[in-house]
Amino acid sequence: MYNAKEYLNRLELSNILRESVIRTVIDKLKLQPGSKGLDVGCGTGFYTLMLAEAVGILGHVTGLDIEEIFLEKGRSLASESGLSKRVSFIKGDISKLPFEENLFDWAFSMDLVGNLKTDPVMLLKKLSRIVKPGGIIYILNWSSQRLLPGYPVLEARLNATSLGISPFDANMKPDFHSMRVLEWYEQAGLSETRVQTFVRDISSPLSRKMRIALADLFEMRWGENNPELSEEDQSEYQRLCRADSPDFILNVPGYYGFFTYSLFWGRVGIDKIG
Ligand SMILES: C[S@@+](CC[C@H](N)C(=O)[O-])C[C@H]1O[C@@H](n2cnc3c(N)ncnc32)[C@H](O)[C@@H]1O
């Protein structure tokens, strides 16, 4: 069952993996200094603060999340980093956005739109309502990984299980897959749509923190006792992916793996469908 506190720990652990690639993405956005933005499904607020740094002293970013525990973390990170004036954290649901029309210059959302079982086009229309005409909606989604060098077939089988493709599942409409954002943008009336994929390379030597984060990532993506795997694959997975195994894949000298994030962007039109 979903436990928000455990998930918060997991998100914090993942920062060492994601921080550098997300920083590159945020630099790429070239956010207007002084602009006002929204980070929907902001989680711990770690990346909301990066966005707040990018808009400069005259800008402002609102982090919105459905879980209070994440917002509290965001507020404490903001005060630790002296960015409290540039950022606020508000509790809310992406499908019932508590903001007036045309309030923001841009909206950003990482690993949320496309991860919910709610119609993404409807969510984009809701976001379009609160972004000014001409403003941009950015959707950033984890899009792939190659983390088991030497074991591509096992990795393919792991990725083919329900856990591996989660939150998309075999019964979902193909149009709801998180790589279909450009199609959703079009249906929601956005223009000048684009996508770019960013890679995070990971290679040895790996710090202790990085090894812990990767072991946690293996467990999060592929589970511990995945019932859809054969016994043989299950034991191979445990041999290669558990930190206490002598054959832990990260012990391979010259380990190399990578994962990708895909950034989608689209412009809100003057004749937007709110
Ligand atoms: C996968 S996490 C991503 C967090 C953050 N964007 C990051 O990448 O670190 C998804 C976040 O969306 C939040 N969330 C889930 N459903 C939501 C909803 N309906 N409205 C707003 N936030 C939601 C969760 O509480 C969680 O913090």
The ligand as a Tripos MOL2 file, in Angstrom:
@<TRIPOS>MOLECULE
LIG
   27    29     1     0     0
SMALL
NO_CHARGES

@<TRIPOS>ATOM
      1 C1          6.4020   10.7450   -8.8070 C.3       1 LIG1
      2 S1          6.1640   12.0140   -7.6480 S.3       1 LIG1
      3 C2          7.0750   13.3130   -8.4230 C.3       1 LIG1
      4 C3          7.4380   14.4260   -7.4750 C.3       1 LIG1
      5 C4          8.3170   15.5110   -8.0810 C.3       1 LIG1
      6 N1          7.7250   16.1080   -9.2500 N.3       1 LIG1
      7 C5          9.6750   14.9230   -8.4230 C.2       1 LIG1
      8 O1          9.8670   14.5190   -9.5720 O.co2     1 LIG1
      9 O2         10.5200   14.8290   -7.5160 O.co2     1 LIG1
     10 C6          4.4870   12.4930   -7.9470 C.3       1 LIG1
     11 C7          3.9960   13.5920   -7.0150 C.3       1 LIG1
     12 O3          2.6900   13.9800   -7.4070 O.3       1 LIG1
     13 C8          1.8550   14.1040   -6.2700 C.3       1 LIG1
     14 N2          0.4790   13.8530   -6.6950 N.ar      1 LIG1
     15 C9         -0.1170   12.6520   -6.9310 C.ar      1 LIG1
     16 N3         -1.3910   12.8320   -7.3260 N.ar      1 LIG1
     17 C10        -1.5900   14.1850   -7.3710 C.ar      1 LIG1
     18 C11        -2.7000   14.9890   -7.7200 C.ar      1 LIG1
     19 N4         -3.8630   14.4490   -8.1030 N.pl3     1 LIG1
     20 N5         -2.5650   16.3210   -7.6470 N.ar      1 LIG1
     21 C12        -1.3920   16.9020   -7.2570 C.ar      1 LIG1
     22 N6         -0.2990   16.1700   -6.8980 N.ar      1 LIG1
     23 C13        -0.3900   14.8270   -6.9660 C.ar      1 LIG1
     24 C14         2.4130   13.0530   -5.3000 C.3       1 LIG1
     25 O4          2.0360   13.3590   -3.9730 O.3       1 LIG1
     26 C15         3.9100   13.1480   -5.5440 C.3       1 LIG1
     27 O5          4.5140   14.1240   -4.7470 O.3       1 LIG1
@<TRIPOS>BOND
     1     1     2 1
     2     2     3 1
     3     2    10 1
     4     3     4 1
     5     4     5 1
     6     5     6 1
     7     5     7 1
     8     7     8 2
     9     7     9 1
    10    10    11 1
    11    11    12 1
    12    11    26 1
    13    12    13 1
    14    13    14 1
    15    13    24 1
    16    14    15 ar
    17    14    23 ar
    18    15    16 ar
    19    16    17 ar
    20    17    18 ar
    21    17    23 ar
    22    18    19 1
    23    18    20 ar
    24    20    21 ar
    25    21    22 ar
    26    22    23 ar
    27    24    25 1
    28    24    26 1
    29    26    27 1
@<TRIPOS>SUBSTRUCTURE
     1 LIG1         1 GROUP 0 **** ****
